């Protein structure tokens, strides 16, 4: 069974399920001792340079409206596309992959964007 249901416009179970937010993932990485923030890479969309990867600790995860742009690097959360640990994507907004909160998640071909 492919998990696709015509009643939901051909979307699979994973496409219908609400994803955890970027800040949910950030908080988990910051506070869960099983994650090493130094090993996490963030893929984000830069307005001028396209998709960029930076280390998790490069960012100030505060609200973008509360930081001084000259002293810290903060991006709007909707620009974050994925998180990688040890070169493996563990959370991806585009494909709805979430191995941070749902370690048994499997990607399906219908969830590709």
Number of C-alpha atoms within 10 A of each C-alpha: 3 9 12 15 11 9 7 11 8 12 15 18 13 20 18 10 9 8 16 15 13 20 12 13 16 15 12 16 18 15 11 11 9 9 14 13 18 12 13 21 22 21 20 20 18 13 8 6 7 8 13 13 16 13 15 21 14 13 13 14 19 15 11 15 10 8 14 10 11 6 8 14 14 18 19 13 15 11 15 19 19 22 27 18 16 9 10 11 18 20 25 18 18 11 18 23 25 23 16 18 15 12 10 10 14 11 13 15 9 15 15 11 8
